[in-house]
């Protein structure tokens, strides 16, 4: 166990190995630092064989899917 920031690399690696192609990470609450959020967004965008969407809060998540 660790902080939300410390667990981000493990979460991303788990998603990279998942069989699904389209994945979503919704980081709700304030349990992460902005630097960690920026890191996971950048790291996820570098995974070429997956589409990983990162959302920082529920409003951003809902807005994205309502606009589709």
Rosetta constraint file for C-alpha pairs under 8 A:
AtomPair CA 1 CA 7 HARMONIC 7.61 0.50
AtomPair CA 2 CA 6 HARMONIC 5.68 0.50
AtomPair CA 2 CA 7 HARMONIC 6.17 0.50
AtomPair CA 3 CA 7 HARMONIC 6.31 0.50
AtomPair CA 3 CA 31 HARMONIC 7.80 0.50
AtomPair CA 3 CA 32 HARMONIC 7.87 0.50
AtomPair CA 4 CA 8 HARMONIC 6.42 0.50
AtomPair CA 4 CA 31 HARMONIC 6.12 0.50
AtomPair CA 4 CA 32 HARMONIC 5.63 0.50
AtomPair CA 5 CA 31 HARMONIC 7.99 0.50
AtomPair CA 5 CA 32 HARMONIC 5.61 0.50
AtomPair CA 5 CA 33 HARMONIC 6.87 0.50
AtomPair CA 5 CA 36 HARMONIC 5.60 0.50
AtomPair CA 7 CA 11 HARMONIC 6.23 0.50
AtomPair CA 8 CA 12 HARMONIC 6.12 0.50
AtomPair CA 8 CA 36 HARMONIC 7.65 0.50
AtomPair CA 8 CA 40 HARMONIC 6.71 0.50
AtomPair CA 9 CA 13 HARMONIC 6.13 0.50
AtomPair CA 9 CA 40 HARMONIC 7.58 0.50
AtomPair CA 10 CA 14 HARMONIC 6.17 0.50
AtomPair CA 11 CA 15 HARMONIC 6.33 0.50
AtomPair CA 12 CA 16 HARMONIC 6.12 0.50
AtomPair CA 12 CA 40 HARMONIC 7.52 0.50
AtomPair CA 12 CA 44 HARMONIC 7.05 0.50
AtomPair CA 13 CA 17 HARMONIC 6.35 0.50
AtomPair CA 14 CA 18 HARMONIC 6.25 0.50
AtomPair CA 15 CA 23 HARMONIC 7.42 0.50
AtomPair CA 16 CA 47 HARMONIC 7.30 0.50
AtomPair CA 16 CA 50 HARMONIC 7.23 0.50
AtomPair CA 20 CA 50 HARMONIC 7.89 0.50
AtomPair CA 21 CA 49 HARMONIC 7.24 0.50
AtomPair CA 21 CA 50 HARMONIC 4.88 0.50
AtomPair CA 21 CA 51 HARMONIC 6.08 0.50
AtomPair CA 22 CA 50 HARMONIC 6.09 0.50
AtomPair CA 22 CA 51 HARMONIC 4.79 0.50
AtomPair CA 22 CA 52 HARMONIC 5.99 0.50
AtomPair CA 23 CA 50 HARMONIC 7.50 0.50
AtomPair CA 23 CA 51 HARMONIC 6.17 0.50
AtomPair CA 23 CA 52 HARMONIC 4.73 0.50
AtomPair CA 23 CA 53 HARMONIC 6.35 0.50
AtomPair CA 24 CA 52 HARMONIC 5.60 0.50
AtomPair CA 24 CA 53 HARMONIC 4.83 0.50
AtomPair CA 24 CA 54 HARMONIC 6.00 0.50
AtomPair CA 24 CA 55 HARMONIC 7.75 0.50
AtomPair CA 25 CA 52 HARMONIC 7.39 0.50
AtomPair CA 25 CA 53 HARMONIC 6.23 0.50
AtomPair CA 25 CA 54 HARMONIC 4.83 0.50
AtomPair CA 25 CA 55 HARMONIC 6.18 0.50
AtomPair CA 26 CA 54 HARMONIC 6.08 0.50
AtomPair CA 26 CA 55 HARMONIC 4.81 0.50
AtomPair CA 26 CA 56 HARMONIC 6.11 0.50
AtomPair CA 26 CA 57 HARMONIC 6.45 0.50
AtomPair CA 26 CA 58 HARMONIC 7.18 0.50
AtomPair CA 26 CA 61 HARMONIC 7.18 0.50
AtomPair CA 27 CA 32 HARMONIC 8.00 0.50
AtomPair CA 27 CA 54 HARMONIC 7.69 0.50
AtomPair CA 27 CA 55 HARMONIC 6.12 0.50
AtomPair CA 27 CA 56 HARMONIC 4.95 0.50
AtomPair CA 27 CA 57 HARMONIC 5.86 0.50
AtomPair CA 28 CA 56 HARMONIC 6.32 0.50
AtomPair CA 28 CA 57 HARMONIC 4.91 0.50
AtomPair CA 28 CA 58 HARMONIC 6.48 0.50
AtomPair CA 29 CA 57 HARMONIC 7.09 0.50
AtomPair CA 32 CA 36 HARMONIC 6.53 0.50
AtomPair CA 32 CA 37 HARMONIC 6.95 0.50
AtomPair CA 33 CA 37 HARMONIC 6.39 0.50
AtomPair CA 34 CA 38 HARMONIC 6.14 0.50
AtomPair CA 35 CA 39 HARMONIC 6.12 0.50
AtomPair CA 36 CA 40 HARMONIC 6.22 0.50
AtomPair CA 37 CA 41 HARMONIC 6.27 0.50
AtomPair CA 37 CA 56 HARMONIC 7.55 0.50
AtomPair CA 38 CA 42 HARMONIC 6.24 0.50
AtomPair CA 39 CA 43 HARMONIC 5.99 0.50
AtomPair CA 40 CA 44 HARMONIC 5.85 0.50
AtomPair CA 40 CA 54 HARMONIC 7.93 0.50
AtomPair CA 41 CA 45 HARMONIC 6.25 0.50
AtomPair CA 41 CA 54 HARMONIC 6.15 0.50
AtomPair CA 42 CA 46 HARMONIC 6.52 0.50
AtomPair CA 43 CA 47 HARMONIC 6.97 0.50
AtomPair CA 44 CA 52 HARMONIC 6.05 0.50
AtomPair CA 44 CA 53 HARMONIC 7.90 0.50
AtomPair CA 45 CA 51 HARMONIC 7.86 0.50
AtomPair CA 45 CA 52 HARMONIC 7.09 0.50
AtomPair CA 47 CA 51 HARMONIC 7.88 0.50
AtomPair CA 55 CA 60 HARMONIC 6.13 0.50
AtomPair CA 55 CA 61 HARMONIC 5.69 0.50
AtomPair CA 56 CA 60 HARMONIC 6.80 0.50
AtomPair CA 56 CA 61 HARMONIC 7.79 0.50
AtomPair CA 57 CA 61 HARMONIC 6.44 0.50
AtomPair CA 58 CA 62 HARMONIC 6.11 0.50
AtomPair CA 59 CA 63 HARMONIC 6.04 0.50
AtomPair CA 60 CA 64 HARMONIC 6.19 0.50
AtomPair CA 61 CA 65 HARMONIC 6.58 0.50
AtomPair CA 62 CA 66 HARMONIC 5.98 0.50
AtomPair CA 63 CA 67 HARMONIC 6.10 0.50
AtomPair CA 64 CA 68 HARMONIC 6.70 0.50
